[in-house]
């Protein structure tokens, strides 16, 4: 059985519509993925900025300018004067014990 002209046109039309639908679906998926990627990149930039801020705050909290007053007020410690500092000699290389 041979297809007539109008059947060929209908078959080509169905093939064209199917191909068009596949291309449209792929483009929609690509646009959705690009949007998600942009959102993820924005979140990452936000988190990296927050991390940098937290690291800066940690460095500040670990600094001598912050720790010395805290040790003095909370623990009653003080900075030693020169006469309170005792330097202990380390082991010498000629002592034989390694």
C-alpha positions in Angstrom: 0.0 0.0 0.0 1.4 3.3 -1.1 0.9 6.6 0.8 -0.9 9.3 -1.0 0.3 12.9 -1.0 -1.8 14.1 1.9 -0.5 11.2 4.0 3.1 12.2 3.3 2.3 15.8 4.3 0.6 14.5 7.5 3.6 12.3 8.3 6.0 15.2 7.7 3.9 17.5 9.8 3.9 15.0 12.7 7.6 14.5 12.4 8.1 18.3 12.3 5.9 18.8 15.4 7.6 16.0 17.3 11.1 17.5 16.5 9.9 21.0 17.4 8.5 19.7 20.7 11.8 17.9 21.6 13.8 21.1 20.8 11.4 23.2 22.9 11.6 20.8 25.8 15.4 20.8 25.7 15.5 24.6 25.5 13.2 24.9 28.5 15.3 22.5 30.5 18.5 24.4 29.6 16.9 27.7 30.6 15.8 26.2 33.9 19.3 24.7 34.5 20.9 28.1 33.7 18.6 29.8 36.2 19.4 27.3 38.9 23.1 27.6 38.2 22.9 31.4 38.5 21.1 31.0 41.9 23.7 28.6 43.1 26.5 30.9 42.1 24.8 33.8 43.9 24.4 31.6 47.0 28.1 30.6 46.8 29.2 34.2 46.5 27.0 35.1 49.5 28.5 32.2 51.5 32.0 33.0 50.6 31.5 36.6 51.7 30.0 35.4 55.0 32.9 33.0 55.5 35.4 35.8 54.9 33.5 37.9 57.5 33.6 35.1 60.0 37.3 34.5 59.4 38.0 38.2 60.0 35.9 38.1 63.2 37.9 35.0 64.4 41.2 36.7 63.7 40.0 39.7 65.6 38.8 37.6 68.5 42.2 35.8 68.6 44.2 39.0 68.6 46.2 40.2 71.6 44.1 43.4 71.7 41.0 41.4 72.6 42.5 38.5 74.6 44.7 40.5 77.0 41.8 42.6 78.4 39.6 39.5 78.7 42.3 37.6 80.6 42.8 40.5 82.9 39.2 41.1 83.6 37.8 37.6 83.7 40.7 35.5 84.9 42.6 38.1 87.0 45.8 37.6 84.9 48.3 40.3 84.1 51.1 40.8 81.7 54.4 39.8 83.3 57.0 42.4 84.0 60.5 41.9 82.7 61.6 40.6 86.1 58.9 37.9 86.0 60.1 36.4 82.8 62.5 33.5 83.1 64.1 32.1 80.0 64.8 28.3 80.3 67.6 27.0 78.1 66.6 24.3 75.7 68.5 21.0 75.3 71.9 21.5 73.6 73.0 19.4 70.7 76.1 18.2 72.6 74.2 16.5 75.5 73.9 13.2 73.6 70.2 12.7 74.3 68.0 13.0 71.3 
